[in-house]
Amino acid sequence: MQVFLEALAKAGPKFNVYDLAADVSNRTKVPIRITEGIIQVLVSLYMAREREAAPLEAFLDEQVGPVLKSALAVGEDKSGKTAPAAEEIEVRWVKLRKFFLAALALDDTVGTVAKVGPVMTEHERIFQDARILTDIRPIFHPNLSEKPNAAVLVHMLRITTRDIFGRQTAQCFALDSNDIRFMKHLMDRAIKKEETLRDFMNNSGVNVVAPKEFF
């Protein structure tokens, strides 16, 4: 437990559970799936305590402890084994309590992972996907059998968004060549502003956590 806690503290802010688990697993050699499961539990407990604004020790003693002690007894009894004595359950809880007390106080790691997703996605609509289809549209003569000698290019931009409930919505926009270049200009500016702000924040001692290409 101590090795795990030290690795968790040294990992620093990460964007999500998987990034944090990969770092901790690499430091401790604990299998990645087990590490992810432990961190998922820690994040769930961290958010539960945040919602209730409860002191950490009171939260553990009044809510987490009774549930875990009951689960230990019932869980082992149902599996066909002899349920551990109350003294043994208390010994296990003392160890877990010490671990939870240290882990849930790591606001820079566990706290960041717990909050960064909701902070980034707390919007009415969240970008999900995009696609651009480009068409040639000929200009026909009054006599439709005549071969057209002029045409225009039209780009159809389809943007898919999701809401906070996970429902997806697609919207389509017609763009011409000027629109495409204007949007590219806006994107280039946004990338440059992001780079400037990232450097400014990092130089100020604030770690900017960012999603990877896929998350």
KOLDOMI-846887 format. One record per residue (C-alpha): residue number from 1; y, z, x negated. Coordinates in Angstrom, 3 decimals, decimal comma. Each point is the difference from the previous one (the first is absolute). Example, Ala and Ser with C-alpha at 12.3 -4.5 7.8 and 13.67 -1.06 7.14 Angstrom:
# KOLDOMI-846887
PT / 1 / -4,500 / 7,800 / -12,300
PT / 2 / 3,440 / -0,660 / -1,370
END
This chain:
# KOLDOMI-846887
PT / 1 / 0,000 / 0,000 / 0,000
PT / 2 / 2,405 / 0,847 / -2,809
PT / 3 / -0,581 / -3,329 / -1,734
PT / 4 / 0,588 / -1,808 / 3,297
PT / 5 / 3,235 / 1,915 / 0,609
PT / 6 / 1,293 / -0,754 / -3,496
PT / 7 / -0,728 / -3,708 / 0,443
PT / 8 / 1,661 / 0,047 / 3,417
PT / 9 / 3,138 / 1,606 / -1,436
PT / 10 / 0,201 / -2,449 / -2,916
PT / 11 / -0,505 / -3,103 / 2,141
PT / 12 / 3,617 / -0,046 / 1,193
PT / 13 / 1,322 / -1,696 / 3,163
PT / 14 / -2,163 / -2,792 / 1,391
PT / 15 / 0,402 / -2,308 / 2,987
PT / 16 / -3,234 / 0,824 / 1,810
PT / 17 / -3,235 / 1,993 / -0,094
PT / 18 / -1,893 / -2,792 / -1,739
PT / 19 / 2,448 / -0,277 / -2,910
PT / 20 / 0,021 / 3,772 / -0,450
PT / 21 / -3,791 / 0,218 / 0,261
PT / 22 / -0,451 / -2,709 / -2,619
PT / 23 / 2,225 / 1,898 / -2,443
PT / 24 / -1,698 / 3,353 / 0,631
PT / 25 / -3,484 / -1,510 / -0,122
PT / 26 / 0,795 / -1,641 / -3,332
PT / 27 / 1,196 / 3,319 / -1,440
PT / 28 / -2,856 / 2,137 / 1,342
PT / 29 / -2,871 / -2,519 / 0,168
PT / 30 / -0,673 / 1,209 / 3,550
PT / 31 / -1,313 / -3,020 / 2,007
PT / 32 / 2,832 / -1,862 / 1,720
PT / 33 / -1,449 / 0,372 / 3,522
PT / 34 / -0,291 / 3,772 / -0,365
PT / 35 / 3,520 / 0,181 / -1,448
PT / 36 / 1,387 / -2,051 / 2,902
PT / 37 / -1,700 / 2,310 / 2,496
PT / 38 / 1,428 / 3,132 / -1,605
PT / 39 / 3,516 / -1,438 / -0,122
PT / 40 / -0,243 / -1,200 / 3,615
PT / 41 / -0,800 / 3,576 / 1,047
PT / 42 / 2,912 / 1,338 / -2,055
PT / 43 / 2,408 / -2,525 / 1,503
PT / 44 / -1,149 / 0,869 / 3,547
PT / 45 / 0,500 / 3,704 / -0,656
PT / 46 / 3,382 / -0,621 / -1,628
PT / 47 / 1,257 / -1,947 / 3,019
PT / 48 / -1,392 / 2,577 / 2,450
PT / 49 / 1,901 / 2,781 / -1,762
PT / 50 / 3,161 / -2,148 / -0,112
PT / 51 / -0,117 / -0,574 / 3,754
PT / 52 / -0,248 / 3,714 / 0,682
PT / 53 / 2,460 / 1,029 / -2,717
PT / 54 / -2,329 / 2,883 / -0,799
PT / 55 / -0,072 / 1,952 / -3,289
PT / 56 / -2,880 / -1,300 / -2,119
PT / 57 / -1,933 / 3,251 / -0,301
PT / 58 / 0,310 / 0,765 / 3,709
PT / 59 / -1,107 / -3,543 / 0,857
PT / 60 / -3,110 / 0,341 / -2,163
PT / 61 / -0,915 / 3,492 / 1,181
PT / 62 / 0,701 / -0,448 / 3,705
PT / 63 / -1,097 / -3,576 / 0,605
PT / 64 / -1,989 / -1,573 / -2,813
PT / 65 / -2,074 / 3,028 / -1,003
PT / 66 / -1,510 / 0,868 / 3,403
PT / 67 / -0,925 / -3,638 / 0,688
PT / 68 / -1,658 / -0,527 / -3,381
PT / 69 / -1,911 / 3,280 / 0,142
PT / 70 / -1,324 / -0,909 / 3,424
PT / 71 / -0,935 / -3,515 / -1,178
PT / 72 / -1,857 / 1,365 / -3,031
PT / 73 / -2,127 / 2,287 / 2,134
PT / 74 / -0,721 / -2,425 / 2,840
PT / 75 / -0,398 / -3,013 / -2,262
PT / 76 / -2,706 / 1,530 / -2,177
PT / 77 / -1,757 / 1,544 / 2,976
PT / 78 / -0,259 / -3,377 / 1,795
PT / 79 / -1,382 / -1,705 / -3,101
PT / 80 / -3,071 / 2,200 / 0,151
PT / 81 / 0,978 / 2,284 / -2,828
PT / 82 / 0,624 / 3,677 / 0,297
PT / 83 / 3,642 / 0,595 / 0,729
PT / 84 / 1,751 / 1,721 / -2,916
PT / 85 / 0,902 / 3,622 / 0,365
PT / 86 / 3,537 / 0,938 / 0,911
PT / 87 / 0,529 / 1,273 / -3,542
PT / 88 / -1,018 / -3,357 / -1,502
PT / 89 / 2,288 / -1,895 / 2,383
PT / 90 / 2,879 / 2,267 / -0,984
PT / 91 / -0,671 / -0,665 / -3,702
PT / 92 / 0,079 / -3,753 / 0,627
PT / 93 / 3,218 / 0,294 / 2,006
PT / 94 / 1,710 / 1,993 / -2,765
PT / 95 / -0,717 / -2,865 / -2,426
PT / 96 / 1,130 / -2,672 / 2,455
PT / 97 / 3,115 / 1,970 / 0,929
PT / 98 / 1,044 / 0,184 / -3,633
PT / 99 / -0,526 / -3,752 / -0,340
PT / 100 / 1,920 / -0,824 / 3,198
PT / 101 / 2,817 / 2,360 / -0,924
PT / 102 / 0,563 / -1,822 / -3,292
PT / 103 / -0,610 / -3,539 / 1,251
PT / 104 / 2,181 / 0,219 / 3,114
PT / 105 / 2,903 / 1,267 / -2,104
PT / 106 / 0,058 / -3,288 / -1,960
PT / 107 / 2,891 / -1,611 / 1,846
PT / 108 / 0,489 / -2,677 / -2,674
PT / 109 / -3,530 / -1,347 / 0,362
PT / 110 / -1,762 / 1,093 / 3,191
PT / 111 / 3,319 / 0,287 / 1,829
PT / 112 / 1,193 / -3,428 / -1,090
PT / 113 / -3,245 / -1,691 / 1,018
PT / 114 / 0,099 / 1,750 / 3,368
PT / 115 / 3,579 / -1,059 / 0,786
PT / 116 / 0,672 / -3,334 / -1,704
PT / 117 / -1,909 / -2,135 / 2,523
PT / 118 / 1,701 / 1,431 / 3,095
PT / 119 / 3,403 / -0,144 / -1,711
PT / 120 / -0,441 / -3,676 / -0,897
PT / 121 / -1,376 / -1,039 / 3,401
PT / 122 / 2,209 / 2,061 / 2,334
PT / 123 / 1,448 / -3,106 / 1,687
PT / 124 / -0,216 / -1,673 / 3,369
PT / 125 / -1,601 / -3,093 / -1,556
PT / 126 / -1,872 / -0,192 / -3,308
PT / 127 / -0,628 / -3,259 / -1,830
PT / 128 / -3,689 / -0,928 / 0,042
PT / 129 / -0,356 / -3,640 / -0,999
PT / 130 / 1,831 / -3,326 / -0,197
PT / 131 / -0,826 / -3,677 / -0,153
PT / 132 / 2,074 / -3,173 / -0,232
PT / 133 / -1,252 / -3,283 / 1,470
PT / 134 / 1,892 / -3,157 / -0,966
PT / 135 / 0,061 / -3,006 / 2,344
PT / 136 / 1,324 / -3,550 / -0,110
PT / 137 / 1,640 / -0,991 / 3,269
PT / 138 / 0,693 / -3,725 / 0,296
PT / 139 / 2,988 / -1,347 / 1,910
PT / 140 / -1,380 / -2,532 / 2,448
PT / 141 / 1,828 / -3,100 / 1,251
PT / 142 / 0,485 / -0,674 / 3,709
PT / 143 / -2,968 / -2,324 / -0,388
PT / 144 / -2,654 / 2,557 / -0,896
PT / 145 / -2,316 / -2,645 / -1,394
PT / 146 / 2,436 / -0,752 / -2,831
PT / 147 / -0,629 / 1,738 / -3,323
PT / 148 / 2,533 / 2,843 / -0,558
PT / 149 / 2,228 / -0,463 / -3,048
PT / 150 / 1,427 / 3,542 / -0,042
PT / 151 / -1,438 / 3,500 / 0,134
PT / 152 / 0,960 / 3,626 / -0,503
PT / 153 / -1,843 / 2,880 / -1,658
PT / 154 / -0,366 / 3,205 / 1,975
PT / 155 / -1,357 / 3,285 / -1,301
PT / 156 / -1,545 / 2,407 / 2,480
PT / 157 / 0,138 / 3,592 / -1,205
PT / 158 / -2,445 / 2,323 / 1,744
PT / 159 / 0,516 / 3,718 / -0,619
PT / 160 / -2,524 / 2,555 / 1,171
PT / 161 / 1,134 / 3,599 / 0,430
PT / 162 / -1,661 / 3,203 / 1,157
PT / 163 / 1,390 / 3,045 / 1,731
PT / 164 / -0,742 / 3,663 / -0,642
PT / 165 / -3,044 / -0,267 / 2,290
PT / 166 / -1,496 / -2,855 / -2,009
PT / 167 / 0,683 / -2,682 / 2,624
PT / 168 / 0,763 / -3,383 / -1,535
PT / 169 / 2,605 / -2,506 / 1,186
PT / 170 / 0,691 / -3,495 / -1,357
PT / 171 / 3,345 / -1,820 / 0,199
PT / 172 / 0,724 / -3,573 / -1,071
PT / 173 / 3,249 / -1,395 / -1,402
PT / 174 / 0,970 / -3,622 / -0,659
PT / 175 / 1,631 / -0,538 / -3,392
PT / 176 / 1,505 / -3,029 / -1,731
PT / 177 / 0,272 / -0,537 / -3,758
PT / 178 / 3,351 / 1,821 / -0,144
PT / 179 / -1,500 / 3,021 / 1,746
PT / 180 / -2,904 / 0,103 / -2,471
PT / 181 / 2,359 / -0,019 / -2,975
PT / 182 / 2,238 / 2,617 / 1,605
PT / 183 / -2,971 / 2,305 / 0,579
PT / 184 / -1,154 / -0,499 / -3,590
PT / 185 / 3,493 / 0,970 / -1,141
PT / 186 / -0,171 / 3,167 / 2,116
PT / 187 / -3,446 / 0,887 / -1,376
PT / 188 / 1,150 / -0,521 / -3,601
PT / 189 / 2,965 / 2,297 / 0,636
PT / 190 / -2,251 / 2,638 / 1,577
PT / 191 / -2,346 / -0,064 / -3,012
PT / 192 / 2,937 / 0,376 / -2,392
PT / 193 / 1,451 / 2,902 / 2,010
PT / 194 / -3,413 / 1,674 / 0,054
PT / 195 / -0,282 / -0,285 / -3,788
PT / 196 / 3,496 / 1,445 / -0,459
PT / 197 / -0,637 / 2,908 / 2,357
PT / 198 / -3,396 / 0,712 / -1,574
PT / 199 / 1,556 / 0,206 / -3,484
PT / 200 / 2,814 / 2,196 / 1,316
PT / 201 / -2,392 / 2,416 / 1,708
PT / 202 / -2,394 / 0,156 / -2,941
PT / 203 / 2,900 / 0,714 / -2,370
PT / 204 / 1,054 / 2,775 / 2,378
PT / 205 / -3,424 / 1,623 / -0,271
PT / 206 / -1,234 / -1,123 / 3,429
PT / 207 / -3,378 / -1,746 / 0,037
PT / 208 / 0,009 / -3,012 / 2,300
PT / 209 / -3,486 / -0,471 / 1,455
PT / 210 / -0,804 / -3,506 / 1,127
PT / 211 / -2,898 / -1,655 / 1,800
PT / 212 / -2,241 / -2,359 / -1,901
PT / 213 / -0,583 / -3,563 / 1,122
PT / 214 / -2,658 / 1,182 / 2,436
PT / 215 / -0,215 / 3,492 / 1,471
END
